[in-house]
Every structure is written in structure tokens, then in C-alpha cells.
Amino acid sequence: MNIWSIMLIAGLLTFGTRLSFILLLDRIKVPDWFRRGLRFVPVAVLSAIILPDLTSPNGTLLLSWRNPQLLAGLVAVLVAWKTKNVILTILAGLAALVVFQLALGL
Amino acid sequence: MIAKTRKLEFWSGVRDEAPILLGVVPFGLLFGALAISAHISIPAAQAMSAIIFAGASQLIAAQLVGAGTSGLVILMVVFVVNLRHALYSASVAPHVRHLGTAWRLLLSYLLTDEAYAVTITHYNRAGDSPDRHWYFLGAGLTLWSAWQASTAVGIFIGAQIPANWPLSFVLPLTFIALVVPSLKDRAGVAAALVAGMIGLLATNFPYKTGLLLAALIGIVTGLLIEGWRK
């Protein structure tokens, strides 16, 4: 699948989701478990992307202090937790990555 | 007289949406720049903002495209991430029932988190003006314009950034900045940890299907733990 067909189908799916109740399912009630489950979707999807990204930056698992991405990611988690600020988190994570890469001689 | 209330509704929608743009524009910039670093072409990156028009799922899609994920998995992830819009759709539906199909199609297209937030507040306020969909339109179009423009600027910035800068690392950092502050209770933390661990263990599943499995088990974990404590 090329990028354009992915984008078109993704756009249709998103539009269809937004349209669903407005156009068709006006009288159907959303089940409670569905409503509650949606809260966990972003957290679960993003965590499932973040952790492999940090622990296997080059495709192979590297769970060690010699992995600068993992260390910088931990710094970012700390900054995000303390400040709740997106820009600060990104800047701190990038700065930490550069520092750890220099310190490890990479 | 009628034209006057419509104009009034439209412009109060624009005005109420404006402060939210401060939080939206940085993500538009990020998306534009990161799409370029994920080797998505300039027209495709801009078109994504117009066709998908959903911030978090666009950032995730850019990350997955850059990682060489299969199209089907990307589609399923985008679908699941945007499922929350069905709730907005259900919540807005009674207020737009009286409108024609063209209006309902247009407003559905504009039904983002940020447009929904201000519009539903307006609908829930006292008053029974039949022209409140013009407020929805004003809020929605304001967000739409800001999203397209910030994507364009982000693409321009992304194209200037040298290839050896660690720009791809900005994506996991952005996701960390989104996830960590939203972890407010035990159920959320459990969902994040379980999804992360399974994502890690299932990294080598074909076509990155491990991501779907991890997200699903994470969501179920969150639901179970929340149910437990009730």
C-alpha cells in the first residue's frame, strides 16, 4: 500500500467515525465499557510505540546504560511528569540524547 | 435579522476557538517537520493534514510510515486512535438532527477534539437559537485553517533541518510528553506499562502487528483494573 492509499482510507475511516452517530446511528446508545475503554486507547497505543523505540533504537534490544535513547527517554519521562510541558519535554530529551551520546563516545 | 444571528454565531465560534490554537499550532509544526523526516513527500504530508485531519493519529501514522509498518496495521491503529470521535458524534448528533445532509457531512468533517470541546460547551449553554451550527462551523473552520497553515510551516522547517539531526527522536519524546501527564490513576498506569511491555516483547511480530496486540491488551488491562476498584 502506498502512502496515498493509506492516507485516503485512513481519512475515510476517520470521517466515517465522526459521521457515524450524526448521520446514521442517532438512536443507538454507546455501551458503557466502550466509553470507558476509549480513555485507555491513546495511553496504550503510544506506550506500545514508545518503549520499543527507546529500548531498540537500531532494531535490536539494548537494555543497558550504554543505550543513549533509553537514558534520554527516562529524562524526558521525568521532565514530562514534573512540568507537564510538551516543548520542555522535547527539548530536555533532545539535550539529554546529545549529552549521553557524547559521554558514551558515540 | 436571520443573517445577523448567523454571523454572530459564526464569529463567536471563531473567537472561542482562537485561544485553543496556542496548543494546536505546535503539533501542526511538529507533524509537518516530522513527516518530512519520515521521508513522506511534501504534497503527501500536507494532504494528510487535510484528509485525515486528526493530530495524534497523524503523528503516529508518520512514525509508523517511517518505521516501515504495513499499511493495514497503520490503518487499524489510526482507526482505533480516532474511535473516540464516535463519542463526540453521538454527543453532537441531537443538536444537528434538524440540519440537511450537506451540513451534517461538513460538520462531521470538522469534528475534531478541539472543535468539539468548544462547540458542545456552547450547545449546553442556555438558549435555543436554531443557528448554533454556525458557531460549530466557525470553531471548526478556525481549527482547520490553523492546522493546515501550521502543517505547511512545519514542512518548510522540516525541509531546512539537516538530515543528521536527531529529529526522528522527537517523535517518541512527543509521545512521552502526551502520555506521562495523562497517567492520573492506577488503571491508566497499568494500561501504559502492560502495552509498553507487550509492545517490547512483540517487536518482531510480522508487519508490526505486535503494536495492535499490545494496545489491545493494554486497553483491556486498564478496563479490568478500573472495574476491579469500582
Interface residues (C-beta under 8 A of the other chain):
Chain A: M1 I3 W4 S5 I6 M7 L8 I9 A10 G11 L13 T14 F15 T17 R18 L19 S20 F21 I22 L23 L25 D26 V30 W33 R35 R36 G37 L38 R39 F40 V41 P42 V43 A44 V45 L46 S47 A48 I49 I50 L51 P52 D53 L54 T55 S56 L61 Q69 A72 G73 A76 V77 A80 W81 K84 N85 V86 I87 T89 I90 G93 L94 L97 V98
Chain B: P26 I40 S41 A44 A47 M48 I51 I52 F53 A54 A56 S57 I60 A61 Q63 L64 V65 S70 G71 L72 I74 L75 V77 V78 F79 V80 V81 N82 L83 R84 H85 A86 L87 Y88 S89 A90 V92 A93 P94 V96 R97 T101 R104 L105 L107 S108 Y109 L111 P166 F169 V170 L171 P172 L173 T174 F175 I176 A177 L178 V179 V180 P181 S182 L183 A187 G188 A191 A192 L193 V194 A195 G196 M197 I198 G199 L200 T203 G210 L211 A214 A215 L216 G218 I219 V220 T221 G222 L223 E226
